[in-house]
Amino acid sequence: MTEQTTGRTTGRRVRANINVSLDGRYNGPGGPGDLGAIVPYATTEVARDHLTRIWEGATTAVLGRINAEGFLGYWPTVADDEDADPRDRGYAKWLVDTEKVVFSTTLAEAPWERTRLVNAPVADVVGELRATGTGDILINNSVSVITALLAADLLDRLYLMITPEITGSGQRLFDDGLPASRWSLTRQEAGELGELALVYDRVR
């Protein structure tokens, strides 16, 4: 797989991962907690291998408040579970140990160790991260952050897991109004349940 550079002097890429249904929705008609079209495919071999690719090489995790609080209730327990799948545990340990930036307008204190809270425009914060440090920046499943970066054309790589279900309603990842952009498919893998793991790099 060809790695593309961003042209920035640090070489830091901004990457994002998200799971969506076949009709492009990241939740179902029941709202943010309705993940019935997503969860059944999260533990397949293809999904777990995809998860490992997502975090390897990243040194900063960026999350929105909702995901940060939700992840806190789950991933640290996986990191400590010796019986967990090694790929799940690898991601969990990385997430617990790495630098984290959480966007929030309401939190008074950071919900994780090694976490910095920010209340500022997404593009400004990620632009500053990109200009300093080493290693890639990973936007963890946080749609509000992902769409803000798509709008600012600051995403370099997009990891998509597409599940073979149509929800019919729910929130979409790609809403109207985003600027046009072109992407190159750099990896694809299909699972036994019909799920697709896709990696796209921004073509500039």
Secondary structure as the mmCIF struct_conf table of DSSP 4:
data_model
#
loop_
_struct_conf.conf_type_id
_struct_conf.id
_struct_conf.beg_label_comp_id
_struct_conf.beg_label_asym_id
_struct_conf.beg_label_seq_id
_struct_conf.end_label_comp_id
_struct_conf.end_label_asym_id
_struct_conf.end_label_seq_id
BEND BEND1 GLY A 7 GLY A 7
TURN_TY1_P TURN_TY1_P1 THR A 9 THR A 10
STRN STRN1 VAL A 14 SER A 21
TURN_TY1_P TURN_TY1_P2 LEU A 22 ASP A 23
BEND BEND2 GLY A 24 GLY A 24
STRN STRN2 ARG A 25 ARG A 25
BEND BEND3 TYR A 26 ASN A 27
TURN_TY1_P TURN_TY1_P3 PRO A 29 GLY A 30
TURN_TY1_P TURN_TY1_P4 PRO A 32 GLY A 33
TURN_TY1_P TURN_TY1_P5 GLY A 36 ILE A 38
HELX_RH_3T_P HELX_RH_3T_P1 VAL A 39 TYR A 41
TURN_TY1_P TURN_TY1_P6 ALA A 42 THR A 43
BEND BEND4 THR A 44 THR A 44
HELX_RH_AL_P HELX_RH_AL_P1 GLU A 45 TRP A 55
TURN_TY1_P TURN_TY1_P7 GLU A 56 GLY A 57
STRN STRN3 ALA A 58 GLY A 64
HELX_RH_AL_P HELX_RH_AL_P2 ARG A 65 LEU A 72
TURN_TY1_P TURN_TY1_P8 GLY A 73 TYR A 74
HELX_RH_AL_P HELX_RH_AL_P3 TRP A 75 ALA A 79
TURN_TY1_P TURN_TY1_P9 ASP A 80 ASP A 80
TURN_TY1_P TURN_TY1_P10 GLU A 82 ASP A 83
BEND BEND5 ALA A 84 ALA A 84
HELX_RH_AL_P HELX_RH_AL_P4 PRO A 86 ASP A 97
BEND BEND6 THR A 98 THR A 98
STRN STRN4 GLU A 99 PHE A 103
BEND BEND7 THR A 105 THR A 106
BEND BEND8 ALA A 108 GLU A 109
BEND BEND9 PRO A 111 TRP A 112
TURN_TY1_P TURN_TY1_P11 GLU A 113 ARG A 114
STRN STRN5 THR A 115 VAL A 118
BEND BEND10 ALA A 120 ALA A 120
HELX_RH_AL_P HELX_RH_AL_P5 VAL A 122 ALA A 131
BEND BEND11 THR A 132 GLY A 135
STRN STRN6 ASP A 136 ASN A 140
BEND BEND12 ASN A 141 ASN A 141
HELX_RH_AL_P HELX_RH_AL_P6 VAL A 143 ALA A 151
TURN_TY1_P TURN_TY1_P12 ALA A 152 ASP A 153
STRN STRN7 ARG A 157 THR A 163
BEND BEND13 PRO A 164 PRO A 164
BEND BEND14 GLY A 168 GLY A 170
STRN STRN8 ARG A 172 ARG A 172
BEND BEND15 LEU A 173 PHE A 174
TURN_TY1_P TURN_TY1_P13 ASP A 176 GLY A 177
HELX_LH_PP_P HELX_LH_PP_P1 LEU A 178 ALA A 180
STRN STRN9 ARG A 182 ALA A 190
TURN_TY1_P TURN_TY1_P14 GLU A 192 LEU A 193
BEND BEND16 GLY A 194 GLY A 194
STRN STRN10 LEU A 196 VAL A 203
#
